[in-house]
Amino acid sequence: MVPETRTTICLDKLAKKMRAEGQTNVYGPNELRAFKDRFSAKEILTTWARPFVMFATEPIVLFCSLLSGFSDALIFTFLEAYTPVYKQWNFTTQQMALTFVP
């Protein structure tokens, strides 16, 4: 199995170019195999599960994820608080929209 790397992609492009120039028996490493034949189910599952394993076993990944979630929640809460605050000062919809400009 040839992994899809920059080198194999370049070889595929080179083979395609050579075929366009008249050499008919030149193929790149990934051109003759279907997509489902390039990757096994185990390989896809391993790649998909890796972030979850890191989340559970690496403390820095856990803390950075929690920090990112907390900061996103603060930003969302701040943006959602515009409407009730400005409504008590009788701002119109257009005036409230202008508060997002800065």
C-alpha positions in Angstrom: 0.0 0.0 0.0 1.4 3.4 -1.0 0.4 6.2 1.3 -0.9 9.4 -0.3 2.0 11.8 0.1 3.2 14.8 -1.8 5.7 12.6 -3.7 3.0 10.2 -4.9 0.8 13.1 -6.0 3.7 14.6 -7.9 4.4 11.2 -9.5 0.7 10.9 -10.5 0.9 14.4 -12.1 4.1 13.5 -13.9 2.7 10.3 -15.3 -0.4 12.1 -16.5 1.8 14.7 -18.2 4.0 11.9 -19.9 0.8 10.2 -21.2 -0.3 13.5 -22.7 3.0 13.7 -24.5 2.5 10.3 -26.1 4.0 7.7 -23.7 1.0 5.4 -23.2 2.4 2.9 -20.7 3.2 5.3 -17.7 1.1 5.4 -14.6 1.5 6.9 -11.1 1.4 4.9 -7.9 -2.2 5.9 -7.1 -3.8 6.0 -10.5 -4.7 2.3 -11.0 -6.3 1.7 -7.6 -9.8 2.8 -6.5 -10.2 5.0 -3.4 -11.7 2.2 -1.3 -8.6 0.0 -2.1 -6.1 2.7 -0.9 -7.3 2.8 2.7 -8.4 0.0 5.0 -11.2 0.3 7.5 -8.7 -0.2 10.3 -6.6 2.7 9.0 -9.6 5.1 8.7 -10.8 4.1 12.2 -7.3 4.6 13.7 -7.0 8.1 12.1 -10.5 9.0 13.2 -10.0 7.8 16.8 -6.5 9.4 17.4 -7.8 12.9 18.5 -10.1 11.2 21.1 -7.3 9.1 22.4 -5.1 12.2 22.7 -8.0 14.1 24.4 -8.2 11.3 27.1 -4.5 10.7 27.6 -2.7 14.0 27.0 -3.4 16.6 29.7 -2.3 19.6 27.5 -4.9 18.6 24.8 -7.6 18.3 27.5 -6.8 21.7 29.0 -6.4 23.5 25.7 -9.8 22.0 24.5 -11.5 23.2 27.7 -9.9 26.7 27.4 -11.0 26.9 23.8 -14.6 25.9 24.7 -14.7 28.3 27.6 -13.5 31.2 25.5 -16.0 30.4 22.7 -18.8 30.3 25.3 -17.7 33.7 26.6 -17.7 35.2 23.1 -21.1 33.8 22.3 -22.6 35.0 25.6 -21.1 38.5 25.0 -22.5 38.7 21.5 -25.9 37.5 22.6 -26.1 40.1 25.4 -26.1 43.0 23.0 -29.8 42.9 22.3 -31.3 42.9 25.8 -28.8 45.6 27.0 -29.5 47.9 24.1 -33.2 47.3 24.1 -33.5 48.8 27.6 -32.0 52.0 26.1 -34.6 52.0 23.3 -32.1 51.3 20.5 -33.7 50.4 17.1 -32.7 47.3 15.2 -30.5 49.3 12.9 -28.7 51.0 15.8 -28.1 47.6 17.4 -26.7 46.3 14.1 -24.3 49.3 14.0 -22.9 48.3 17.4 -21.2 45.3 15.8 -19.1 47.5 13.5 -16.2 48.2 15.8 
